[in-house]
Amino acid sequence: MPVSADLLWLFGLGLITGIFGGYLGIGGALIITPILLEWFKTLGVSEALRFHLVFGTSLMAICGTAITASYSYARMGRVRWQAVWLTGSTAVVFSFAGSHLAALSSADFLKTFFVVFALASAAMLLIPRPESRTLDDTVHRWRLPAIGVVVGLVSAYIGVAGGVVMIPLFLLWAHLKTEEAPGTSNAVGVMTSIAGTIGYVINGWNASGLPAGAWGYVMPAVGLPLLIGTACGGPLGSLLNKRLGTKAFRFVFAIFLLAIAAKIYFKP
């Protein structure tokens, strides 16, 4: 695939994705995925492989956001590490199951699932978040591994870090403090994005019709410049999160997801 001339715009896309992902506590694959789907289509990638390749490559790309944003949040003391290990331990295991299921799924089913997920994500972004809790409030630790199961399956299945799912569950079900949720989500996202990427490489390794340079269902020549961009943008987003409110940004991003879902569903 002729990607060498496109390194700059891929880096720019990754940078923007990293800023939004770090700001909202999500990996940012929901930004990357629809753009790569259109680009891979113009490059002649068949629809049978397009969704698999985009999901696997997006997981590789958002590793950058997850790593640098979680590090930035950790320096602020806004990562609940116990929640990271309890959620991430099950998320990693089930992310391999998710990537395996994706390899067995048709492109049409993946497309439909992604559209439904985008619609559900838009709804979750619009859910009012509780005010910051005190240190005396109880975190429901036993619920965190269950959250990890859901996040692992969904994140690997459609190539996202799972933050859009994690943050509402962290806040509304496990009762993490509001200021800890984005950093904790990004830290778990490090584990799910790496495990999911490996899963897409393994499950797609012997797939027929892959473009040159593909590692299974992952395109490193595309994913690497995106990863560098997301790694640069992640800390900027976490700083914005500390200084600004997220209500307006969550509303705008929810509208973006609704538009993307409609575009992907109604346009072949």
C-alpha positions as CSV (number, residue, x, y, z in Angstrom):
1,M,0.0,0.0,0.0
2,P,1.4,3.4,-0.9
3,V,1.4,5.0,2.6
4,S,4.8,6.7,2.7
5,A,3.5,10.0,1.3
6,D,0.7,10.0,3.9
7,L,2.8,9.8,7.1
8,L,2.2,13.5,7.9
9,W,-1.6,13.4,7.8
10,L,-1.6,10.1,9.7
11,F,0.5,11.7,12.4
12,G,-1.9,14.7,12.4
13,L,-4.9,12.4,12.7
14,G,-3.1,10.6,15.6
15,L,-2.3,13.9,17.3
16,I,-5.9,15.1,17.2
17,T,-7.1,11.6,18.3
18,G,-4.6,11.6,21.2
19,I,-5.8,15.0,22.4
20,F,-9.5,14.0,22.4
21,G,-8.7,10.6,23.7
22,G,-6.6,11.9,26.6
23,Y,-9.2,14.6,27.4
24,L,-12.2,12.3,27.5
25,G,-10.4,9.2,28.9
26,I,-10.9,7.1,25.8
27,G,-8.4,5.6,23.4
28,G,-9.8,7.5,20.4
29,A,-10.4,4.7,18.0
30,L,-13.9,6.0,17.4
31,I,-12.2,8.9,15.7
32,I,-9.7,6.9,13.7
33,T,-11.9,4.1,12.6
34,P,-14.4,5.9,10.2
35,I,-11.5,7.8,8.6
36,L,-9.4,4.7,8.0
37,L,-12.5,2.9,6.6
38,E,-12.9,5.5,3.9
39,W,-9.1,5.7,3.2
40,F,-8.7,1.9,2.9
41,K,-11.7,1.9,0.6
42,T,-10.0,4.4,-1.7
43,L,-6.8,2.2,-1.6
44,G,-8.8,-0.8,-3.0
45,V,-9.0,-2.9,0.2
46,S,-11.9,-5.3,-0.2
47,E,-14.8,-4.9,2.1
48,A,-14.3,-8.4,3.4
49,L,-11.0,-7.4,4.9
50,R,-11.5,-3.7,5.5
51,F,-13.2,-3.7,8.9
52,H,-10.8,-6.3,10.3
53,L,-7.7,-4.4,9.1
54,V,-9.1,-1.0,10.4
55,F,-10.0,-2.4,13.8
56,G,-6.6,-4.1,14.3
57,T,-4.7,-1.1,13.1
58,S,-6.8,1.3,15.2
59,L,-5.9,-0.8,18.3
60,M,-2.2,-0.4,17.5
61,A,-2.6,3.3,17.0
62,I,-4.4,4.0,20.3
63,C,-1.7,2.4,22.4
64,G,0.0,5.8,22.2
65,T,-2.9,7.6,23.8
66,A,-3.3,5.1,26.5
67,I,0.3,5.0,27.5
68,T,1.1,8.7,27.6
69,A,-2.2,9.9,28.9
70,S,-2.3,7.4,31.7
71,Y,1.3,8.4,32.6
72,S,0.2,12.0,32.7
73,Y,-2.8,11.3,34.8
74,A,-0.7,9.1,37.1
75,R,1.7,12.1,37.8
76,M,-1.4,14.1,38.8
77,G,-2.4,11.3,41.2
78,R,-5.6,10.6,39.3
79,V,-5.3,6.9,38.6
80,R,-6.9,4.3,40.9
81,W,-4.3,1.5,40.4
82,Q,-6.3,-1.1,42.3
83,A,-9.1,-0.6,39.8
84,V,-6.6,-0.8,36.9
85,W,-5.4,-4.2,38.0
86,L,-8.8,-5.6,38.9
87,T,-10.4,-4.4,35.6
88,G,-7.4,-5.0,33.4
89,S,-6.7,-8.6,34.5
90,T,-10.0,-9.8,33.1
91,A,-10.1,-7.3,30.2
92,V,-6.8,-8.7,28.8
93,V,-8.0,-12.3,28.9
94,F,-11.3,-11.5,27.2
95,S,-9.7,-9.2,24.7
96,F,-8.0,-12.2,23.1
97,A,-11.5,-13.8,22.9
98,G,-12.8,-10.6,21.3
99,S,-10.2,-10.5,18.6
100,H,-10.8,-14.2,17.9
101,L,-14.5,-13.6,17.5
102,A,-13.8,-10.7,15.2
103,A,-11.7,-12.9,12.9
104,L,-14.6,-15.3,12.7
105,S,-17.2,-12.5,12.0
106,S,-18.3,-11.3,8.6
107,A,-17.6,-7.7,7.5
108,D,-21.4,-6.9,7.5
109,F,-21.8,-8.1,11.1
110,L,-18.7,-6.1,12.3
111,K,-20.1,-3.0,10.5
112,T,-23.5,-3.4,12.2
113,F,-21.9,-4.0,15.6
114,F,-19.7,-0.9,15.2
115,V,-22.7,1.2,14.3
116,V,-24.7,0.0,17.3
117,F,-21.7,0.6,19.5
118,A,-21.2,4.1,18.2
119,L,-24.9,4.9,19.0
120,A,-24.6,3.4,22.5
121,S,-21.4,5.3,23.1
122,A,-23.1,8.6,22.1
123,A,-25.9,7.9,24.6
124,M,-23.4,7.1,27.3
125,L,-21.4,10.2,26.7
126,L,-24.6,12.2,27.3
127,I,-25.4,10.5,30.6
128,P,-24.9,13.1,33.4
129,R,-21.9,12.2,35.5
130,P,-22.0,12.3,39.3
131,E,-20.1,15.0,41.2
132,S,-16.7,14.1,42.7
133,R,-17.0,11.8,45.7
134,T,-15.2,12.0,49.0
135,L,-12.5,9.5,49.9
136,D,-14.9,7.9,52.4
137,D,-17.2,6.7,49.6
138,T,-16.9,3.0,48.9
139,V,-15.6,1.7,45.5
140,H,-17.4,-1.5,44.6
141,R,-14.2,-3.5,43.9
142,W,-16.0,-6.8,43.1
143,R,-17.6,-5.1,40.2
144,L,-14.4,-4.2,38.5
145,P,-13.5,-7.6,37.1
146,A,-17.0,-7.8,35.6
147,I,-16.4,-4.5,33.9
148,G,-13.1,-5.9,32.6
149,V,-15.0,-8.8,30.9
150,V,-17.3,-6.4,29.1
151,V,-14.5,-4.0,28.1
152,G,-12.2,-6.8,27.0
153,L,-14.7,-8.4,24.7
154,V,-16.1,-5.2,23.2
155,S,-12.7,-3.4,22.9
156,A,-11.0,-6.1,21.0
157,Y,-14.0,-7.0,18.9
158,I,-14.3,-3.6,17.2
159,G,-10.8,-2.2,17.8
160,V,-11.3,0.3,20.6
161,A,-9.6,0.7,24.0
162,G,-13.0,0.6,25.7
163,G,-13.0,3.9,27.5
164,V,-16.4,4.9,26.3
165,V,-17.8,1.8,28.1
166,M,-15.5,1.9,31.0
167,I,-16.0,5.4,32.3
168,P,-19.8,5.3,32.7
169,L,-19.4,1.9,34.4
170,F,-16.6,3.1,36.6
171,L,-18.7,6.1,37.7
172,L,-22.2,4.7,37.9
173,W,-21.7,1.1,38.9
174,A,-18.2,0.8,40.5
175,H,-18.4,4.3,42.1
176,L,-14.9,5.6,41.3
177,K,-14.3,9.3,41.9
178,T,-15.1,11.4,38.9
179,E,-11.5,12.8,38.6
180,E,-10.0,9.3,38.7
181,A,-12.1,7.7,35.9
182,P,-10.3,9.1,32.8
183,G,-6.9,8.2,34.1
184,T,-7.9,4.8,35.3
185,S,-9.7,4.1,32.0
186,N,-6.5,5.1,30.0
187,A,-4.4,2.8,32.2
188,V,-6.6,-0.1,31.5
189,G,-6.6,0.9,27.9
190,V,-2.8,0.3,27.7
191,M,-3.5,-3.4,28.5
192,T,-6.5,-3.9,26.3
193,S,-5.0,-2.1,23.2
194,I,-1.8,-4.1,23.4
195,A,-3.6,-7.4,23.9
196,G,-6.1,-6.6,21.2
197,T,-3.4,-5.7,18.7
198,I,-1.6,-9.0,19.4
199,G,-4.8,-10.8,19.0
200,Y,-5.5,-9.3,15.6
201,V,-2.0,-10.1,14.4
202,I,-2.3,-13.7,15.5
203,N,-5.9,-14.3,14.2
204,G,-5.3,-12.7,10.9
205,W,-1.8,-14.1,10.2
206,N,-2.9,-16.6,7.6
207,A,-5.9,-14.7,6.2
208,S,-6.0,-14.7,2.4
209,G,-6.0,-11.5,0.3
210,L,-4.1,-9.3,2.9
211,P,-2.3,-6.2,1.4
212,A,1.5,-6.1,1.3
213,G,3.1,-5.2,4.6
214,A,0.2,-6.5,6.8
215,W,0.9,-8.3,10.0
216,G,-2.3,-10.3,10.1
217,Y,-5.1,-7.8,10.5
218,V,-2.7,-5.0,11.5
219,M,-1.0,-2.5,9.1
220,P,2.1,-1.3,10.9
221,A,3.0,1.3,8.2
222,V,-0.4,3.0,9.0
223,G,-0.5,2.2,12.7
224,L,2.9,3.5,13.6
225,P,2.6,7.1,12.5
226,L,-0.8,7.2,14.1
227,L,0.6,5.8,17.3
228,I,3.3,8.5,17.4
229,G,0.7,11.1,17.0
230,T,-1.6,9.7,19.7
231,A,1.3,9.4,22.0
232,C,2.1,13.1,21.5
233,G,-1.5,14.2,21.9
234,G,-2.5,12.1,25.0
235,P,-0.7,14.2,27.6
236,L,-2.1,17.4,26.1
237,G,-5.6,16.0,26.4
238,S,-5.1,15.0,30.0
239,L,-3.9,18.5,30.9
240,L,-7.0,20.0,29.2
241,N,-9.2,17.6,31.3
242,K,-7.6,18.9,34.5
243,R,-8.2,22.6,33.5
244,L,-11.5,22.5,31.7
245,G,-14.9,20.9,32.1
246,T,-15.8,18.1,29.7
247,K,-19.6,18.6,29.3
248,A,-19.4,20.6,26.1
249,F,-16.8,18.3,24.5
250,R,-18.8,15.2,25.4
251,F,-21.8,16.6,23.7
252,V,-20.0,17.5,20.5
253,F,-18.3,14.1,20.4
254,A,-21.7,12.4,20.9
255,I,-23.1,14.3,17.9
256,F,-20.0,13.3,15.9
257,L,-20.6,9.6,16.8
258,L,-24.2,9.9,15.7
259,A,-23.2,11.3,12.3
260,I,-20.5,8.7,11.9
261,A,-22.9,5.8,12.7
262,A,-25.4,7.1,10.1
263,K,-22.7,7.5,7.5
264,I,-21.2,4.0,7.9
265,Y,-24.6,2.4,8.1
266,F,-26.2,4.0,5.1
267,K,-23.2,4.2,2.8
268,P,-21.6,1.0,1.5
